Amino acid sequence: MNNRSEQTYVHASSLDRFLACMEYDSCDRRPNHELGVWGQTRARWERECPEITKDFTWDWFTGEPALALDYREFIDVNFDLIPPFEPEVIEETDEYVIARNEGGIVSKSLKEGTTYGTRMSMDQYLEFPVTKPEDFPEIKSRLKPAIPERYPADLDELVAEWQERDYPLVMGKNCAARGFYWRARELMGTENLSFAWYDYPELMHEMMSFFADFIIETCRPVLDRIQVDYFVLNEDMSMKGGPLLSPDTFRTYIFPHLRRLVDFFRARGTRYIAVDTDGDPTALIPLLLDAGVDTIWPIERAAGVSPQQWREQFGRSLRLWGGVDKRVLSQGKEAIKEHLQEFIPLIEEGGFIPTVDHTIPPDVSWDNFRTYMDLKMALLRGECSALE
């Protein structure tokens, strides 16, 4: 790797690789991370290659030894509603189910094609637990921070292990803490939330402040005992055409509380703060950077964005994860090779971890995925000749 550090690593740990990449330094290779697959993709690969996939854990955030995915550990803190809403099936036919989930959301779900818990289409959302300011106190009563139920029973033993770790340690499992926009959208729905910034400004100020306080106070008992390597706010606050809220709205309602949240994590030694959003959040990135966020993923290519574009626009202050177009993986070896060639300069520079830009859909065969992983792994080791 042509980076500033001359240090070489013969047998680096996953933590060595992660930190070296994030700091634009050299290592034996760049980190090998991926997000996961649809349930339908899993079923296809189990048919196509049972001798390998039979040993898969399918937990790709933590790691998948058969794919040489680097190990990470996620502190299992419960940020959900406690107690949850009582799940309830309201209507069920041969075609669909209408039900209320533990988050209080009523949705209509099509049954056909459901595999390993993944449906072939998004649910239709019918009802949300917050429609007016008077509904929010009940939600607050279910989001009490720092209660014992939120933490692993063996936290003391885990903290002792983590102090000797050689792998990245992450605060919260993927999508656990949720972000400001994400949590409000869960409670209100996208359309209702879009109006609420204007119809209920006091409620929205209260919500954003409360969410920051909840995350801070829930994380405090852990972060006062162990330093983590990164924390992710899952937001999903953008679509193909841009953010689902304007920069002015973000600056007014979310920015000060995000800044406060980031300051809390930084004061406890958290190295990196990432935001997860699909779509095109480019208009919000300057505000995220100003708030102290330093990483964006998964860089959804269907939204017309790319890691190359963002590196040129925002420089090294913004680390990048993702950016591999899932649509290319179904097109065969030559298309995959041509696509991966785009990433060679970023992989060499650092501050970039290439992954598929979301979970992998079922039009991707095992052979095409294996081709992608073999070629990507060669690039992560600096073997650019593999694409010739």
N, C-alpha and C positions, 0 to 999 in steps of 0.2 A: 504494500500500500504506500502510495506517495503522499505521506502525511508528515507532520512536523516532528513527531517523535521518532527517534532512531531505535527505540527499544523493540526487541523481538520476543515473541512468546512461542515456545515450542508446544506446550500443552496448556493453553490458557483456559481459565474457568469461564463459565457463562457470564459471571459478573465482570471479569476482566474485559471480555469482548464487548459487553454492553457499555461500560464506562468509557472504554477507548473509542468506540464509535461515537458516542454522544459528545465526547470532547475532541473529536477530529484527530485522534491519535491512531497509531498503528497497533495492530494485534495480529494473531495468527490468521484470523478471518473476521468478517463482520457477523453480527448476530443472525441466526436463522429463526425467524418468528413467522407464524401464520395465525389466522383468526379461527378457521374452522370450515365446516361444510353444512349444506342443507341435509336434512334427514334423507331426502330422496337421493342425494349424491352418495351418501353413506351406503344406502341400499344398493345402488348401482355398482359401486366399487367392491362391495362384498360379493356381488355376483361375478364381477370381472376378475378379481384377484383375491380370492378367499385365503390363499396361503400366507399373504402378508397382512391383509386388513383384519384377520381374525385376532391379532395381537394388539390392535390399536386401542388406545384409551379413549380416543375422540375428544380429549380435553387438550386442545392445541395451545391454549394460553399457558397452561402449566408446562406443556412439553409433550412430544411424541417421540419416544426413542427410535422407533422404526423409520422415522423421517429425519432424525438428527436435529429435531427442533430443540433449541436451547432451553434449559430448565429455568422457570421463574416460579416464585411462590407468592401467593396472594393471601393477605391476612383476611380471614373470614369474619368480618364484622357485618352484622345485620343492620342495614339501614332501612329496612322495610317498616310498614305500619305494624305496630304491636299494641293491642291485638289487631289482626287483620279483619277485614270484613268477612262475613260468613259467605263462602262460595254457595251459589244457588243456580240451579238449572231452571230457567224460566219457561223455555219451550224447546222441544226436541222433535225433529222429524228424521226421515231417512237421509235427508240432504244436508241439514244444518242443525246447529245448537245455538240457542240464545241463552247466555248465562252471565251471572255477575261473578267477577273474580275477586281475589283477596284484596285487590286495590280499590274495590268499589265500582269498577267499570263494567258496564253491561255491553256485550258485543255479540254479534252474529258471526259464527264461524262455519264455513263449509267443511263437510266431512271428507268429501272425495279426494283421494290422493294423499291424505295425511300419512306421513311416515316418520317414525322416530320423533313424534311431536311437532314436526314441521308441516304446516299446511301449504298447499300450492298457491294460495292467494291470501292477501291481507284480510284481517277481520274487518267487518263493518261495525264501527263504534256507534252505539245508540244512546248511551247515557253515561254521565260522569258524576263523581261525588261532590264536585264544587260547581255550582252555577251562579252563586251570589255570595256576598261577603258573609252572610250569616251561616254558611256551610263550613267555613274554614276552621272555626274552633274545634269541631269534632276531629278534623284531620290533625290538628296540633296535639290533641289529646292522645293520638295514636303515634305521635313522633316524639316521644320523650327521649332525650339523649342520655347516653351513659348508663342506662339501666343494665343490670347483669345479663339479661337475656340477649343482649346485643353482641356478646363476646364469647369466644371459644372457652369451654370449661377448663381446658388445659393451657391457658394463656401463659402461665408462669413457665411451664416447661418449654413452650414454643419460643418465648423470648430468649431463653437461655440458648436454644439451638440457633436462633437467628443471629445472635451475636457472633457466631463462628461461621457464618454462611459464606459460600463462594458463588452465590447466584443472586440475581436481582430480587429484592423484596418489595412488594407492591402493597399499598394501603387499599384494601378492599378488592373483592373479586370484580370481574368485568361487569359493568352496568350496575354495580351495587349501590354506590353513593348517589348516583344520578346527578345531573347538573341543575342549574337554576331553571333554564328553559324546559329541560326534560321533565322535571318534577311538576312544574306548573302545567305542562301539556298533558301529563298523565291525569292530573286532577280535574282539568277543565276541558280538554280536547283542543285540537289545533284552531278550529274556527272560533270557539268561544274565547280562547286565550288571545287571539288576534284582536278581538273587540275589547277584552278586559283591560288592556293597557290604557285605553281611552275611557271606557265606561266606569271602571273601578280603580282609579289610580292609587287610592289609599290602600286598597286591598293588595295591589301588586307590590307596592313598597313593603308592606307588612310581610308578604310571602317571601320576597327575595331576602329580606333581613332574617326572617325565621329560618329559611333553608341554610343560610350561611352559619347561623348560630348552631343549628342542629348538627351539621357536619363537623364543625369545629369541636363542639363539646362531646360528640360521639367518638371522634378520633383522639381527643386529648389523652384519655387514660392509656392508650396504646403508644402514641407518639412521645409521651413523656418517659417511656421506658425503652423504646427502640427506634432507631433512625431507619427510615425507609428510603428506597432509591427513587421511587416515583409514585405519583398519585394521578389518577385519571378522573376528570369530570366528563361523563357521557352526556352530550347535549342534543345531537341530531337536530340542530336548529337551522338547517339549510336545505334547500331543494336545488334542482338543476338551474333555476333562474336566479339563485342568490339566497340570502338569508331570509328566514321567515319572520324576522323583526328587523327594523331599521337600525343603523348605527346609533341614531339619536335615542331610540327606545332602549337599546342595549346600554348606552352610556348613562341614561337617566336611572334605569331600574336595576341593572345587573352589575355594572362595572364597579361601583364602590364596594359592594359585598364580595365580588370576586377578588378584588384587590386585598380585602381584609382576610379572605380565606387563604390566598396565596401567601400573604405575610405570615400567617399562623404556621403554615407548613414549612416555609423557609426558616422560620425561627427555631424549628425543631429538626433542622438538618436534612429535610427532604430535598433531594438533588434536582428533580425535574417535575414539572407540572404539565400534564398533557390534557388536551381537549379532543374528544372524539365527536366528529360530526360528519354525516354524509353530505352530499350536495356541494355547493359552491359557497363557502364562508369567507371568500377573499375580502369582502368589504368590512368584515369584523376583525380580521387578523391584526390590524394595527392596534385596536383596542385590547385584544387578547394579549398582545406583546406588552402594551403599556401596563396591563394588570399583573404582569409577571409570568404569564404562560409562556413556555418555551418549546412546546411540541404540539403538532397537529397530526391527526390521522383519521380515517384511512385514505384520504385523497382520492375521492371517487372520480374515475376518469370519464364516466358517462355525463358528468356535470361540466365537462370542458375544462377541468383544472389538471395540473400536473405538478409533480415535485420539482421538475426542472424550472417551471414557471415561478413557483414560490421561492426557490432558492435564489433565483435571479432578482426577484422583487424584494425579498425580505432579508436576504443574506444569511449568515451563519447563526444569527440569533434565534432563528426558527428551525428546530429539528423536525424531521419529516419521517413518518412511518407510513407505509402502504404504497399506493401509486401504481401497482401492477393491475392492468385492466383485465378483469375477470372475463370479459367478452372475447379476449384474444385466445384464451386457453383452449377453446373448443376448435380453433382453426388449424391446429397441427404444428409440427416442429419448426418449419421455416418461419411461420408467423410469430411463434413464441420467441425464436432466436432474434428475429428482427426487433421485436418489442423490447426484449431484455437489453439489447445493445444500447438503448437510450439511457440506461441507468449506470453505465460503467463510470462516467466521471463522478457522479454523486456517490457511488459505492466507494470509489477510491478516495474521495475527499472526506467522507465521514458525515456524521450528523444525519444519516439516512439509513433506514432499515427497510428494504423492499419486502412488501408482502402483497398478496392479492387484496384488492381494494374493498373487499367485503367477504362474507362467507361464500364458498364456491358452489355454483348452481349445478343442477344435474345434467346439463348439456356437456359437461366436461368429463371425458372418459378418464379412466385410471391411467391409460397409457399417455394421454396428453398431460395429465397432472404430473406423472412421474418424469416426463420429459422436462417440464417446467422446473421441477424441484432439482433435477440433476444439473441443469444448466445454471439455475440460480446459485446452487451450492458452489459450482466452479467459480462463478463471479465473486461470491463472498470470500473465496480463498485467493482472489486476485488472479485467477487463471482465465484471462480474457480470451486466450486462444481457443477456448472451448466453443466460442461463437463463430469461429472462422469457417 
